[in-house]
Amino acid sequence: MLKPRKNKSFSYTPRFSKDVESNSDKKEVPKYGDFSSKWRNNQGLSNHKLKKGLSLPLLLLVLVVILICMYLLDIKAK
């Protein structure tokens, strides 16, 4: 009367398959010297990004402190 449901089938290919090397244009593992020099260059760049500008929470905190000081000075002036 009722047909049983057929299981869904997916065309799944694992990302790191050891059996099949389908992509011939994969990059080779870089030599040790290349990797370490790239690592040092990237480390230096990431440190400079943090020092480049002030963060938003810090700017908001400074703004709030300035507004509080202005309010207190206005009260004392009256």
C-alpha positions in Angstrom: 0.0 0.0 0.0 2.6 2.6 1.1 6.1 2.5 -0.4 9.0 2.9 2.0 10.9 6.1 1.9 14.1 6.0 -0.1 17.1 7.3 1.8 18.6 10.5 0.5 21.9 10.2 -1.2 24.5 12.9 -1.2 27.6 13.3 -3.4 30.0 13.9 -0.5 33.7 14.0 -1.1 35.8 14.3 2.0 38.0 17.4 2.2 41.2 15.5 3.3 41.0 12.3 1.5 44.1 10.1 1.4 42.7 7.8 -1.3 42.0 10.2 -4.1 44.1 13.2 -5.2 41.6 14.9 -7.4 43.1 18.4 -7.5 46.4 18.4 -9.2 46.8 22.2 -8.6 47.2 21.9 -4.8 50.0 23.9 -3.4 53.0 21.9 -2.1 54.0 22.3 1.5 56.4 25.2 1.7 60.0 24.7 2.8 60.9 25.4 6.5 62.6 28.7 5.7 59.7 30.0 3.7 57.2 29.2 6.4 59.2 30.7 9.2 59.9 33.9 7.3 56.2 34.3 6.4 55.3 33.6 10.0 57.6 36.4 11.3 56.3 38.8 8.7 52.7 38.1 9.6 53.4 38.3 13.4 54.8 41.8 13.0 51.9 43.0 11.0 49.3 41.8 13.5 51.0 43.7 16.3 51.0 46.9 14.4 47.3 46.7 13.7 46.5 46.8 17.4 48.5 49.9 18.0 47.2 51.7 14.9 44.1 53.2 16.3 42.0 53.6 19.5 39.3 51.1 20.1 35.6 52.1 20.2 35.1 51.2 23.8 38.0 53.3 24.8 36.7 56.3 22.8 33.3 55.9 24.4 34.8 55.8 27.9 36.8 59.0 27.2 33.6 60.7 25.9 31.7 59.8 29.0 34.4 61.0 31.3 34.6 64.3 29.4 30.8 64.7 29.7 30.9 64.0 33.4 33.7 66.6 33.9 31.7 69.2 31.9 28.6 68.6 34.0 30.5 68.9 37.2 32.2 72.1 36.1 28.9 73.5 35.1 27.4 72.8 38.5 30.3 74.5 40.3 30.0 77.6 38.0 26.4 78.3 39.1 
